[in-house]
Amino acid sequence: MSGFSRIVRHFGCLLLCVCMINAPAMAEGMPLLSEEIGAVIETQGIAAAKQRFTEIYPARQDEYEIDVQGMMNLGSGYIQSGNMELGMAVMEMMTTISTDMVQKSMNSYSPEMAQMQNKAREAELAAQEQTKIDREEEKRIQQQAEARARGKARQDLDRFVGIFGDPADTGRSRTLFVTVSCDGYLVTGPLWADVSPWWMRSAADTVFTYSDSFTNLSMEFKADGSKLTHDLEGVKSPLERLGPLPAEWESCLERPLR
């Protein structure tokens, strides 16, 4: 079957589908949609005709007689004259009209179909709501797990805050900072490397631990915070408190948002 024959057959199927629908009768004297679209094509071109169609259908369709046969003749006429671009453009308009009319007919004359569609929409909304609930529950469980992993927040950690290192290391090439988070946890990290701070878990009064995919760390302070014993590889232990944190540092560290 040639391309032309397939297109004509497609137009015929569209026309048959629409003619099978008991579309509401149009009042006499209304302008024909086919004449309006044809006039715009001839005077302003295909792009303007497409724009005009979207302005009319469906928002202003009541102002026009949607003459399906006329649209059919318009499109097939362009195709027969060899102007496939115009013919296909009109066919797209026909497809929009026929699809809309078929849908309206199904909703009007098949209550069972409309009921099935409503149930499907309700089921989709219920599934979306359940997904939202499930995600919130997962988030709550994750937050609880993270809270357990952090241990309890404390208010007595300021005694451990400062810069810790080897007094003999005058260049301070291996020093650790120790500070507190604003939500009550000990935070430490190396001053010689650009890495994310280690958010410590309280294991005992003066013992703290940290673990991730790359680092496992345990540290224990003297009760007065003057010394820090640790198992960080490549760094002397114990370290002594060399002094306070830099004055420009914040008094506490905000936990990063996830």
DALIN-V915842 format. One record per residue. SS is DSSP state (helix for helix, strand for strand, loop for the rest). Layout:
BEGIN
ss
SS
SS
END
This chain:
BEGIN
ss
loop
loop
helix
helix
helix
helix
helix
helix
helix
helix
helix
helix
helix
helix
helix
helix
helix
helix
helix
loop
loop
loop
loop
loop
loop
loop
loop
loop
loop
loop
strand
strand
helix
helix
helix
helix
helix
helix
helix
helix
helix
helix
helix
helix
loop
helix
helix
helix
helix
helix
helix
helix
helix
helix
helix
helix
loop
loop
loop
loop
helix
helix
helix
strand
strand
loop
loop
helix
helix
helix
helix
helix
helix
helix
helix
helix
helix
helix
helix
helix
loop
loop
loop
helix
helix
helix
helix
helix
helix
helix
helix
helix
helix
helix
helix
helix
helix
helix
helix
helix
helix
helix
helix
helix
helix
helix
helix
helix
helix
loop
helix
helix
helix
helix
helix
helix
helix
helix
helix
helix
helix
helix
helix
helix
helix
helix
helix
helix
helix
helix
helix
helix
helix
helix
helix
helix
helix
helix
helix
helix
helix
helix
helix
helix
helix
helix
helix
helix
helix
helix
loop
loop
loop
loop
loop
loop
loop
helix
helix
helix
loop
strand
strand
strand
strand
loop
loop
loop
loop
loop
loop
loop
loop
loop
loop
strand
strand
strand
strand
strand
strand
loop
loop
loop
loop
strand
strand
strand
strand
strand
loop
loop
loop
loop
loop
loop
loop
strand
strand
loop
strand
strand
loop
loop
loop
loop
strand
strand
strand
strand
strand
loop
loop
loop
loop
strand
strand
strand
strand
strand
strand
loop
loop
loop
loop
loop
strand
strand
strand
strand
loop
loop
loop
loop
loop
loop
loop
loop
strand
strand
strand
strand
strand
loop
loop
loop
loop
loop
loop
loop
loop
loop
strand
loop
loop
loop
loop
loop
END
